[in-house]
């Protein structure tokens, strides 16, 4: 029993449990809506897509500056995180509302506002996760998304049983956890507890936010180009394969998030990174070796052949390597240099899509292009890391008002 409890505590402290619970919560809400609230199924599906905004924005504006050591030492991290979240609430709310208005024009104003509410409320929770991970134990920080995910599923079941709309199932858990976190935050008084202004708060992570926006643009462009190149079959095949690699993505996200939480103390050899490799190999073996599995995922996937699936598995392997290298580069490189590297990597990816649009006429050509482009991206980040001179780890964080984006003279970034 003691070993089981120890294993449970270690799992709770890991980012793997955070990512797995978030993914399970999203799937559970979608299934509940499809079973008992079909009228709002499209709203729940769109809400799941829009939740990428708070996760991406707060990681860029709060998590990555903390990991790279760019936050001035005198700032109150909790106050800073709250102000960043507050500054993002209105833009995210407007984007979510407009997205619902375009994608689901038949929905009413109230329906759109209800759907957007959990997306907006997730912003302060994500921001406080990152500040709590730095100011307190990671175990305490992990409780924020974990409690929200579990509470959302339980509330969703209760709402289905009582006939309440499922798209607001996250709101009670979000409000309870947010209140719990805010009540435990000490007042920012005394030395080293400066409340930064809103503009200063957002400016620290603005470079990483731009890089994340470029990544999101590519994610949106990929299925669009796939459909233009090879028709609906390509879209279905890519989506089916992406669903099959769900466990791999959970482990990859956990390893990346763990690196960002650890900052410059992160190591190459970690349990979550090893689990990512295992998940990649297991999923690849299953989808390559079982025609039945491919048929269950999508009929179109069963007809494309094992060569295309093998190429896609290779693409995912290069994707994992590129993601780890990009995170390592972000932690150690000055912000402007990382921005150039990030835009360069997406330029390579967009160039690959352009080649596909001109030359590829079927799914196999598209997937081959994805593999080659991602391999080039890996080489790109390896080169950029080799040429980067990073700030020394012992150097104190930048002071407020200082140009922390200048290229410092220091030792090379370790691979």
C-alpha positions as CSV (number, residue, x, y, z in Angstrom):
1,X,0.0,0.0,0.0
2,X,2.8,2.4,0.8
3,X,4.4,1.9,-2.6
4,X,1.0,2.6,-4.3
5,X,0.6,5.8,-2.3
6,X,4.2,6.9,-3.2
7,X,3.5,6.2,-6.8
8,X,0.3,8.2,-6.6
9,X,2.1,11.1,-5.0
10,X,4.8,11.1,-7.7
11,X,2.2,11.0,-10.4
12,X,0.4,13.9,-8.9
13,X,3.6,15.9,-8.9
14,X,4.2,15.1,-12.6
15,X,3.0,17.1,-15.5
16,X,1.8,13.8,-17.0
17,X,-1.1,13.7,-14.7
18,X,-2.0,17.3,-15.5
19,X,-2.0,16.8,-19.2
20,X,-3.9,13.4,-19.0
21,X,-6.6,14.9,-16.8
22,X,-7.0,17.9,-19.1
23,X,-7.4,15.6,-22.1
24,X,-9.8,13.3,-20.3
25,X,-11.9,16.2,-19.1
26,X,-12.2,17.6,-22.7
27,X,-13.2,14.1,-24.0
28,X,-15.6,13.5,-21.2
29,X,-17.5,16.8,-21.7
30,X,-17.7,16.1,-25.4
31,X,-19.2,12.7,-24.8
32,X,-21.6,14.0,-22.2
33,X,-22.9,16.6,-24.7
34,X,-23.1,14.0,-27.5
35,X,-25.2,11.7,-25.3
36,X,-27.4,14.1,-23.4
37,X,-27.1,17.7,-24.7
38,X,-26.9,17.3,-28.5
39,X,-28.4,20.8,-28.9
40,X,-25.2,22.3,-27.6
41,X,-22.7,19.7,-28.9
42,X,-21.3,22.2,-31.4
43,X,-20.8,24.8,-28.7
44,X,-19.0,22.2,-26.5
45,X,-16.8,21.2,-29.5
46,X,-15.9,24.9,-30.3
47,X,-15.2,25.5,-26.6
48,X,-12.7,22.7,-26.5
49,X,-10.9,24.3,-29.4
50,X,-10.9,27.7,-27.9
51,X,-9.5,26.5,-24.6
52,X,-6.1,26.3,-26.5
53,X,-6.1,30.1,-26.2
54,X,-5.7,30.4,-22.3
55,X,-3.3,27.5,-22.2
56,X,-1.1,28.9,-25.0
57,X,-1.3,32.6,-23.9
58,X,-0.5,32.0,-20.3
59,X,2.3,29.6,-21.0
60,X,3.8,32.3,-23.4
61,X,3.2,35.3,-21.2
62,X,3.9,33.8,-17.8
63,X,5.4,30.3,-17.9
64,X,8.1,31.0,-20.5
65,X,9.4,34.3,-19.0
66,X,9.7,32.5,-15.7
67,X,11.5,29.6,-17.2
68,X,14.0,31.9,-19.1
69,X,14.7,34.0,-16.0
70,X,13.4,37.2,-17.4
71,X,11.1,38.3,-14.6
72,X,12.6,41.0,-12.4
73,X,13.6,39.8,-8.9
74,X,11.6,42.5,-7.2
75,X,8.2,41.6,-8.7
76,X,5.4,39.8,-6.9
77,X,4.9,36.8,-9.2
78,X,1.3,36.2,-8.1
79,X,0.4,39.9,-8.7
80,X,2.2,39.8,-12.0
81,X,0.4,36.7,-13.1
82,X,-3.0,38.1,-12.1
83,X,-2.4,41.2,-14.1
84,X,-1.3,39.4,-17.2
85,X,-4.5,37.2,-17.0
86,X,-6.7,40.3,-16.5
87,X,-5.1,42.0,-19.5
88,X,-5.9,38.9,-21.7
89,X,-9.5,38.4,-20.6
90,X,-11.2,41.0,-22.8
91,X,-9.3,40.0,-26.0
92,X,-9.9,36.3,-25.5
93,X,-13.5,36.9,-24.7
94,X,-13.9,39.0,-27.9
95,X,-12.1,36.3,-30.0
96,X,-14.2,33.6,-28.6
97,X,-17.5,35.4,-29.1
98,X,-16.6,36.3,-32.7
99,X,-15.5,32.8,-33.4
100,X,-18.8,31.5,-32.2
101,X,-20.6,34.1,-34.2
102,X,-18.8,33.0,-37.4
103,X,-18.8,29.3,-36.9
104,X,-22.2,29.0,-35.3
105,X,-24.3,31.9,-36.6
106,X,-27.6,30.3,-35.6
107,X,-26.7,30.4,-31.9
108,X,-28.0,33.3,-29.7
109,X,-26.0,35.9,-27.9
110,X,-26.6,34.2,-24.5
111,X,-25.4,30.8,-25.8
112,X,-22.2,32.4,-27.1
113,X,-21.5,34.2,-23.8
114,X,-22.1,31.0,-21.8
115,X,-19.8,29.1,-24.1
116,X,-17.0,31.7,-23.8
117,X,-17.2,32.0,-20.0
118,X,-15.1,28.9,-19.1
119,X,-12.5,29.9,-21.7
120,X,-12.1,33.4,-20.0
121,X,-12.1,32.0,-16.5
122,X,-9.3,29.6,-17.4
123,X,-6.9,32.5,-18.0
124,X,-6.3,33.4,-14.3
125,X,-6.2,29.7,-13.4
126,X,-3.4,29.0,-15.9
127,X,-1.5,32.2,-14.9
128,X,-1.6,31.3,-11.2
129,X,-0.5,27.7,-12.0
130,X,2.7,29.1,-13.4
131,X,3.3,31.6,-10.6
132,X,2.5,28.9,-8.0
133,X,4.9,26.5,-9.6
134,X,7.7,29.0,-9.0
135,X,6.7,30.4,-5.6
136,X,5.5,27.2,-4.0
137,X,5.8,23.5,-4.6
138,X,5.0,22.0,-8.0
139,X,2.6,19.7,-6.2
140,X,0.5,22.7,-5.1
141,X,0.6,24.2,-8.6
142,X,-0.5,20.9,-10.2
143,X,-3.6,20.8,-7.9
144,X,-5.0,23.9,-9.7
145,X,-5.6,22.2,-13.1
146,X,-6.2,18.8,-11.6
147,X,-9.0,20.0,-9.3
148,X,-10.5,22.0,-12.1
149,X,-10.5,18.9,-14.5
150,X,-12.0,16.5,-11.9
151,X,-14.5,19.1,-10.7
152,X,-15.6,19.8,-14.3
153,X,-16.3,16.1,-15.0
154,X,-18.2,15.6,-11.8
155,X,-20.2,18.8,-12.4
156,X,-20.9,17.8,-16.0
157,X,-22.4,14.5,-14.9
158,X,-24.5,16.3,-12.3
159,X,-25.7,18.8,-15.0
160,X,-26.6,16.0,-17.4
161,X,-28.7,14.4,-14.6
162,X,-30.5,17.6,-13.8
163,X,-30.9,19.0,-17.3
164,X,-28.5,21.9,-17.0
165,X,-26.5,22.9,-20.1
166,X,-23.1,21.1,-20.3
167,X,-21.1,23.9,-21.8
168,X,-20.9,25.7,-18.5
169,X,-19.9,22.6,-16.5
170,X,-16.4,24.0,-15.9
171,X,-17.6,27.2,-14.3
172,X,-18.4,26.0,-10.7
173,X,-15.1,24.1,-10.4
174,X,-13.2,27.1,-11.9
175,X,-14.7,29.6,-9.5
176,X,-14.1,27.3,-6.4
177,X,-10.5,26.6,-7.3
178,X,-9.8,30.2,-8.2
179,X,-11.2,31.4,-4.9
180,X,-9.1,28.8,-3.0
181,X,-5.9,29.9,-4.8
182,X,-6.5,33.6,-4.3
183,X,-7.3,33.2,-0.6
184,X,-3.9,31.4,-0.1
185,X,-1.9,34.1,-2.0
186,X,0.0,36.3,0.5
187,X,-0.4,40.0,0.2
188,X,2.5,41.5,-1.9
189,X,4.1,43.7,0.7
190,X,7.7,44.3,1.8
191,X,11.0,44.0,-0.2
192,X,10.8,42.0,-3.4
193,X,7.0,42.2,-3.7
194,X,6.5,45.0,-6.3
195,X,3.3,45.1,-8.2
196,X,4.2,45.7,-11.9
197,X,2.0,47.7,-14.2
198,X,-0.2,46.0,-16.8
199,X,2.0,47.0,-19.8
200,X,5.2,45.9,-18.0
201,X,3.5,42.7,-17.0
202,X,2.6,41.8,-20.6
203,X,5.8,43.1,-22.2
204,X,8.0,40.5,-20.4
205,X,6.5,37.6,-22.4
206,X,5.4,39.4,-25.5
207,X,8.1,37.8,-27.7
208,X,7.0,34.3,-26.6
209,X,3.4,35.3,-27.3
210,X,4.3,36.2,-30.9
211,X,6.1,32.9,-31.4
212,X,3.1,31.0,-30.1
213,X,0.8,32.9,-32.4
214,X,2.9,31.8,-35.4
215,X,2.7,28.2,-34.2
216,X,-1.1,28.5,-33.9
217,X,-1.3,29.9,-37.4
218,X,0.5,26.9,-38.8
219,X,-1.7,24.5,-36.9
220,X,-4.8,26.2,-38.5
221,X,-3.2,26.2,-42.0
222,X,-2.1,22.5,-42.0
223,X,-5.6,20.9,-42.3
224,X,-6.7,23.7,-44.8
225,X,-3.8,23.0,-47.1
226,X,-4.3,19.2,-46.7
227,X,-7.8,19.5,-47.9
228,X,-6.8,21.7,-50.8
229,X,-4.0,19.3,-51.8
230,X,-5.7,15.9,-51.4
231,X,-9.3,16.6,-50.6
232,X,-11.4,15.5,-47.7
233,X,-9.5,12.2,-47.5
234,X,-6.4,14.0,-46.4
235,X,-8.2,15.9,-43.6
236,X,-9.8,12.7,-42.3
237,X,-6.6,10.7,-42.4
238,X,-4.6,13.4,-40.6
239,X,-7.2,13.9,-38.0
240,X,-7.6,10.1,-37.4
241,X,-3.8,9.7,-37.1
242,X,-3.7,12.6,-34.7
243,X,-6.3,11.0,-32.5
244,X,-4.4,7.7,-32.6
245,X,-1.3,9.5,-31.3
246,X,-3.2,11.1,-28.4
247,X,-1.2,9.2,-25.7
248,X,2.0,10.4,-27.4
249,X,0.8,14.0,-27.4
250,X,-0.1,13.8,-23.7
251,X,3.3,12.6,-22.8
252,X,5.0,15.1,-25.1
253,X,3.0,18.0,-23.6
254,X,3.9,16.8,-20.1
255,X,7.6,16.6,-20.9
256,X,7.6,20.1,-22.4
257,X,5.6,21.6,-19.6
258,X,7.9,20.0,-17.1
259,X,10.9,21.5,-18.8
260,X,9.3,25.0,-18.7
261,X,8.4,24.6,-15.0
262,X,12.0,23.5,-14.2
263,X,13.6,26.2,-16.3
264,X,17.4,26.0,-16.5
265,X,17.4,23.2,-14.0
266,X,15.6,20.9,-16.5
267,X,17.5,17.8,-17.6
268,X,17.5,15.9,-20.9
269,X,16.9,12.5,-19.3
270,X,13.5,12.6,-17.6
271,X,10.8,10.1,-17.0
272,X,8.2,12.0,-19.0
273,X,10.6,12.2,-22.0
274,X,11.2,8.4,-21.8
275,X,7.5,7.9,-21.6
276,X,7.0,10.0,-24.7
277,X,9.4,7.8,-26.6
278,X,7.6,4.6,-25.3
279,X,4.2,6.1,-26.3
280,X,5.6,6.9,-29.8
281,X,6.9,3.4,-30.3
282,X,3.7,1.7,-29.0
283,X,1.3,3.8,-31.0
284,X,3.4,3.5,-34.1
285,X,3.5,-0.3,-33.7
286,X,-0.3,-0.5,-33.2
287,X,-1.3,1.6,-36.1
288,X,1.3,0.1,-38.4
289,X,0.5,-3.5,-37.5
290,X,-3.2,-3.5,-37.2
291,X,-5.4,-2.8,-40.2
292,X,-8.4,-3.3,-37.9
293,X,-7.3,-0.3,-35.7
294,X,-6.9,1.9,-38.8
295,X,-10.4,0.9,-39.9
296,X,-11.9,1.7,-36.5
297,X,-10.3,5.2,-36.6
298,X,-11.4,6.0,-40.2
299,X,-12.3,4.1,-43.3
300,X,-10.1,6.4,-45.3
301,X,-7.1,5.6,-43.1
302,X,-7.4,1.9,-43.8
303,X,-7.1,2.6,-47.6
304,X,-3.9,4.8,-47.6
305,X,-1.5,1.9,-46.9
306,X,1.2,1.3,-44.4
307,X,3.8,3.4,-46.2
308,X,1.9,6.6,-45.5
309,X,1.3,5.6,-41.9
310,X,5.0,4.8,-41.5
311,X,6.0,8.2,-42.9
312,X,3.5,9.8,-40.4
313,X,5.1,7.9,-37.5
314,X,8.5,9.2,-38.6
315,X,7.1,12.7,-38.8
316,X,5.9,12.5,-35.2
317,X,9.4,11.3,-34.1
318,X,11.0,14.4,-35.6
319,X,8.2,16.6,-34.2
320,X,9.1,15.4,-30.6
321,X,12.8,16.1,-31.2
322,X,11.9,19.6,-32.6
323,X,9.6,20.4,-29.7
324,X,12.2,19.5,-27.1
325,X,15.0,21.4,-28.9
326,X,12.7,24.5,-29.3
327,X,11.9,24.4,-25.6
328,X,15.6,24.1,-24.7
329,X,16.4,26.9,-27.0
330,X,13.7,29.1,-25.5
331,X,14.9,28.5,-21.9
332,X,18.5,29.5,-22.7
333,X,18.4,32.0,-25.6
334,X,17.7,35.7,-25.4
335,X,14.1,36.4,-26.3
336,X,14.7,38.1,-29.6
337,X,17.0,35.3,-30.8
338,X,14.4,32.7,-29.8
339,X,11.8,34.7,-31.8
340,X,14.0,34.6,-34.9
341,X,14.5,30.8,-34.4
342,X,10.8,30.2,-33.9
343,X,9.7,32.2,-36.9
344,X,12.5,30.5,-38.9
345,X,11.2,27.1,-38.0
346,X,7.6,28.0,-39.0
347,X,8.9,29.5,-42.2
348,X,10.4,26.1,-43.0
349,X,7.1,24.5,-42.2
350,X,5.1,27.0,-44.3
351,X,7.5,26.5,-47.2
352,X,6.9,22.8,-47.0
353,X,3.1,23.4,-47.2
354,X,3.7,25.6,-50.2
355,X,5.6,22.8,-51.9
356,X,2.8,20.4,-51.1
357,X,0.2,22.8,-52.6
358,X,2.3,22.9,-55.8
359,X,3.6,19.4,-56.2
360,X,1.8,17.0,-53.9
361,X,-1.4,15.5,-55.2
362,X,-2.2,12.8,-52.7
363,X,-1.9,12.0,-49.0
364,X,1.4,10.2,-49.3
365,X,3.1,13.2,-50.8
366,X,1.7,15.5,-48.2
367,X,2.9,13.3,-45.3
368,X,6.3,12.9,-46.9
369,X,6.6,16.7,-47.0
370,X,5.7,16.9,-43.3
371,X,8.4,14.4,-42.4
372,X,11.1,16.2,-44.5
373,X,10.1,19.7,-43.2
374,X,10.2,18.6,-39.6
375,X,13.6,16.9,-40.1
376,X,14.9,20.3,-41.5
377,X,13.4,22.1,-38.4
378,X,15.3,19.7,-36.1
379,X,18.5,20.6,-38.0
380,X,17.6,24.3,-37.8
381,X,17.2,24.3,-34.0
382,X,20.4,22.3,-33.5
383,X,22.3,24.9,-35.5
384,X,20.7,27.8,-33.7
385,X,21.4,26.3,-30.3
386,X,25.0,25.7,-31.2
387,X,25.4,29.3,-32.3
388,X,23.6,30.8,-29.3
389,X,25.4,32.5,-26.4
390,X,23.0,32.5,-23.5
391,X,23.0,34.5,-20.2
392,X,24.9,32.8,-17.4
393,X,22.7,30.8,-15.1
394,X,24.0,32.6,-12.1
395,X,23.2,36.1,-13.5
396,X,20.3,37.7,-11.6
397,X,17.0,38.3,-13.4
398,X,16.7,41.6,-15.3
399,X,15.7,44.6,-13.4
400,X,12.5,46.5,-14.3
401,X,13.1,48.9,-17.2
402,X,16.2,47.2,-18.4
403,X,16.4,46.0,-22.0
404,X,16.4,42.2,-21.3
405,X,16.3,41.4,-25.0
406,X,19.8,42.5,-25.8
407,X,22.3,39.8,-26.8
408,X,24.5,39.1,-23.8
409,X,28.0,37.7,-23.9
410,X,28.2,34.4,-22.0
411,X,28.8,30.8,-22.3
412,X,27.2,28.6,-25.1
413,X,23.9,27.0,-24.5
414,X,24.3,23.3,-23.5
415,X,22.6,20.7,-25.5
